[in-house]
Amino acid sequence: MAIQVATVARRFQYNGMTLPDIPGLSVDAVRDVYAAQYPELTSAEIVSGDIVRGRQDITFRRAVGTKG
């Protein structure tokens, strides 16, 4: 039995938008890159979904809390 290596496509979701993947970066690094455009991502929670048919959905959820 041979081991097969398959690549997993990542799809990033935030606030109803699909953000393109940035190959070669970790999920945290991708969040940091998009935080330049969406500052609320700096404190967002990362929710990784299961891998289905070679694709993994990763969702950035805004942190819920009070200011001050």
C-alpha positions as CSV (number, residue, x, y, z in Angstrom):
1,M,0.0,0.0,0.0
2,A,1.5,3.3,-1.1
3,I,1.0,6.6,0.7
4,Q,-0.4,9.3,-1.4
5,V,0.2,13.0,-0.7
6,A,-2.7,15.3,-1.7
7,T,-2.8,19.1,-1.4
8,V,-5.7,20.7,0.5
9,A,-7.2,23.8,-0.9
10,R,-8.1,26.4,1.7
11,R,-11.1,28.8,1.5
12,F,-11.2,31.6,4.0
13,Q,-14.5,33.1,5.0
14,Y,-15.1,36.4,6.8
15,N,-18.3,38.4,7.3
16,G,-20.0,36.6,4.4
17,M,-17.0,37.2,2.1
18,T,-14.7,34.6,0.6
19,L,-11.1,35.7,0.9
20,P,-8.5,34.2,-1.5
21,D,-5.9,31.8,0.0
22,I,-2.2,33.0,0.2
23,P,-0.2,29.8,-0.5
24,G,2.8,29.2,1.6
25,L,1.5,31.1,4.7
26,S,0.1,29.6,7.8
27,V,-3.5,30.4,8.8
28,D,-2.4,32.9,11.4
29,A,-0.2,34.6,8.8
30,V,-3.1,34.8,6.3
31,R,-5.2,36.4,9.1
32,D,-2.4,38.9,9.8
33,V,-2.2,39.9,6.1
34,Y,-6.0,40.5,5.8
35,A,-6.0,42.4,9.1
36,A,-4.4,45.3,7.3
37,Q,-7.6,45.6,5.3
38,Y,-10.0,44.4,8.1
39,P,-8.5,45.6,11.4
40,E,-11.1,43.6,13.4
41,L,-9.4,40.4,12.3
42,T,-6.5,41.0,14.7
43,S,-8.7,39.7,17.5
44,A,-10.8,37.3,15.4
45,E,-11.2,33.6,16.3
46,I,-10.0,31.1,13.7
47,V,-12.5,28.2,13.1
48,S,-11.2,25.4,10.9
49,G,-13.7,23.1,9.3
50,D,-13.2,19.5,8.2
51,I,-11.5,18.7,5.0
52,V,-14.2,17.7,2.4
53,R,-13.3,16.7,-1.1
54,G,-9.9,18.2,-0.9
55,R,-11.0,21.6,0.5
56,Q,-10.9,23.0,4.0
57,D,-13.1,26.0,5.0
58,I,-11.6,28.3,7.5
59,T,-13.7,31.0,9.0
60,F,-12.6,34.1,10.8
61,R,-15.1,35.1,13.5
62,R,-15.1,38.5,15.1
63,A,-14.5,38.6,18.8
64,V,-17.7,39.5,20.7
65,G,-17.2,41.7,23.7
66,T,-17.5,45.1,25.2
67,K,-15.2,48.0,24.9
68,G,-13.4,49.5,27.8
